[in-house]
Structures are given as structure tokens and as C-alpha cells.
Amino acid sequence: MPSPPLDFEKPIIELERKLEELTRHSTGQAIDLDGDISRMQQKIAVLRKEVYENLSVWQRVQLARHIARPYFLDYVRMVFTDFVELKGDRCFGDDPSMPGGLAKIDGISCIVIGQQKGRDVKENLLRNFGSPHPEGYRKALRLMRMGEKFHLPVIALIDTPGAYPGIGAEERHIAEAIAVNIREMMVLRTPVIAVIIGEGGSGGALGIGVADRVLMLENAYYSVISPEGCAAILWKHRKHAPEAAKALKLNAFELKKQEIVDEVIPEPLGGAHRDSEAAAYNLKNALVAALNSITTIPIDKLLSERYAKFRKIGAFSEE
């Protein structure tokens, strides 16, 4: 689908439009403009590299939310094989915003779960804009326990602005569902890998994010609160979201530095939506490498390391 340009991408789009006009004029009028076309292509390449290699934290947040960015089911199609979706939490119902099931990656059988957004109004209503209900988290836990029972590793792809805060979700105990997931994932006796592929919003992300290895795509973000929410609290207006994003240190490189994530997965220049196949290739390689590194660790040692990994987050000592 066409990718609507973000504000910082508009100079690049304008040059690309001029290049199209030059090419069309050269072909239609039989005029040799190869030199001009070549110079324009070089100018675009330089500008694209300059823009995308110097993105601000807020610009990365915008890329994480890009409507053309690959979503969970896109990565399932490109990275995994033999996917069989399993529905329902065996308690209330099914939550389409949290699909999951059995799959294979590089011949390795696994459980894969994640949040799914929509690209139009109809799909967003079906997927609840990627904000799961309590039954979504309970379904995810049911699938994770299935993975534990049959000795299958669990892979969670996180992409949510946060769990759904509506009345129905509160009535069905959304906070309890997330809390139980966090507790149970900490002692789940099977390898777990979590990847933030887009938005990693608050407890909605952490509800499937307790893992032995936490990976993150280059232009994703992972935060206790959205930049807009933080800006509304601290500055009383969401227009300060770019400042909040910077203060929250929610981008992949800052989180890697703080050892909250274990690996940053590179994206194609311009973001995953510019070349989804390349992004999927990078994701698959990172997942297979992570699986190979943890599936050989004895389960008791793995659980001990998982516990220690999350206990040390936020712990600092001053000299």
C-alpha cells in the first residue's frame, strides 16, 4: 500500500517527485537527461541517508506507528511457516487483537503470539486498534502454557499502544490478567523470546514481554507510558510529546544501553515499511540466533537468569 509521508520525509518525497518528472520528460520528449537524472538520484540518496541516520526519538516513534509498517500477521507470513491460529481463552471469548498459535521458524516448532493492529476502520474495529482485552492476555497465557506442556519455545511479537482501558476490560479485570501473565511468564518452564516490532506501550506490552531474550526493532519504542500521556501529565499538553519521548529514553538504542533489551534488530533505511521483506529477514535471523542460544541452557538455569534479568531493571548504585 502507498506509504503516506511523515513531516521529516517530505523533502525526500519532493525530490523523488521531481525525479519522476525528469524521467517522464526525458522519455516522452526523447531528450537526453541522463546526467540530470543521475545527479538527482545521487542527491536523493545523500538526503535519505542524512535524514534516516539522524532521526530524533520522536521521529522514531512516528515510524513505529506508521500505518504501512509490517504488523504481527505480516511477520507471521514472512518469518514463520505452518502457522495454525488457536482462538479463545476458555473463559470469556476470543480477542482478535491478540492472535496466536502454533508455527515453525527455520524448522523449529514454536508458539507465536502477538498484538495485531488494523490498516482501515473496519479492521481496526475488529482488532481494537491493537489494544488487547483481558481475554487476549488469558488466551496468550493459555498458549504459553501449551508451549510449556509440549516443550515448545514461545515467541511474542509486541506491537500495542497499551491494553484496552475501557469499561468492559475493567469489568473483566484487565489489570489482573496482565499481572497474572507477568507472574506466570517469570516461571514458565520453556524458552521465551519477546520482540518489540512497533509500539511497546506500558503493561499492555509487558503482559507478553517477560522473556529470556528481549529484542527490539531499530525504530520501535518501549515505554511505561506514551509520549502524549507523559506530556499531558508533565506539561499539561500533548504538543510536548517530542520532549517527553526524548526524556523517556524509549528508543531501542537507549534501552539497549540500559540493558532492558538484549539486541537491536536493524531495519532497512527509512523504516521497516520501506522494505518489509528485508525487515522480516533481519527479524528471522535474530530470532533463530536467539533460539539457538537459549534452547541449550538447562531450564532451571534459564529461569534463574530470567528472574535476575528483570530484577536488575531500574536498580542503580551511586559511587
C-alpha positions, 0 to 999 in steps of 0.5 A, a space after each residue: 500500500 502507498 506509504 503516506 509521508 511523515 513531516 521529516 520525509 517530505 523533502 525526500 518525497 519532493 525530490 523523488 517527485 521531481 525525479 519522476 518528472 525528469 524521467 517522464 520528460 526525458 522519455 516522452 520528449 526523447 531528450 537526453 537527461 541522463 546526467 540530470 537524472 543521475 545527479 538527482 538520484 545521487 542527491 536523493 540518496 545523500 538526503 535519505 541517508 542524512 535524514 534516516 541516520 539522524 532521526 530524533 526519538 520522536 521521529 522514531 516513534 512516528 515510524 513505529 506507528 506508521 500505518 504501512 509498517 509490517 504488523 504481527 500477521 505480516 511477520 507471521 507470513 514472512 518469518 514463520 511457516 505452518 502457522 495454525 491460529 488457536 482462538 479463545 481463552 476458555 473463559 470469556 471469548 476470543 480477542 482478535 487483537 491478540 492472535 496466536 498459535 502454533 508455527 515453525 521458524 527455520 524448522 523449529 516448532 514454536 508458539 507465536 503470539 502477538 498484538 495485531 493492529 488494523 490498516 482501515 476502520 473496519 479492521 481496526 474495529 475488529 482488532 481494537 486498534 491493537 489494544 488487547 482485552 483481558 481475554 487476549 492476555 488469558 488466551 496468550 497465557 493459555 498458549 504459553 502454557 501449551 508451549 510449556 506442556 509440549 516443550 515448545 519455545 514461545 515467541 511474542 511479537 509486541 506491537 500495542 499502544 497499551 491494553 484496552 482501558 475501557 469499561 468492559 476490560 475493567 469489568 473483566 479485570 484487565 489489570 489482573 490478567 496482565 499481572 497474572 501473565 507477568 507472574 506466570 511468564 517469570 516461571 514458565 518452564 520453556 524458552 521465551 523470546 519477546 520482540 518489540 516490532 512497533 509500539 511497546 506501550 506500558 503493561 499492555 506490552 509487558 503482559 507478553 514481554 517477560 522473556 529470556 531474550 528481549 529484542 527490539 526493532 531499530 525504530 520501535 519504542 518501549 515505554 511505561 507510558 506514551 509520549 502524549 500521556 507523559 506530556 499531558 501529565 508533565 506539561 499539561 499538553 500533548 504538543 510536548 510529546 517530542 520532549 517527553 519521548 526524548 526524556 523517556 529514553 524509549 528508543 531501542 538504542 537507549 534501552 539497549 544501553 540500559 540493558 532492558 533489551 538484549 539486541 537491536 534488530 536493524 531495519 532497512 533505511 527509512 523504516 521497516 515499511 520501506 522494505 518489509 521483506 528485508 525487515 522480516 529477514 533481519 527479524 528471522 535471523 535474530 530470532 533463530 540466533 536467539 533460539 539457538 542460544 537459549 534452547 541449550 541452557 538447562 531450564 532451571 538455569 534459564 529461569 534463574 537468569 530470567 528472574 535476575 534479568 528483570 530484577 536488575 531493571 531500574 536498580 542503580 548504585 551511586 559511587 
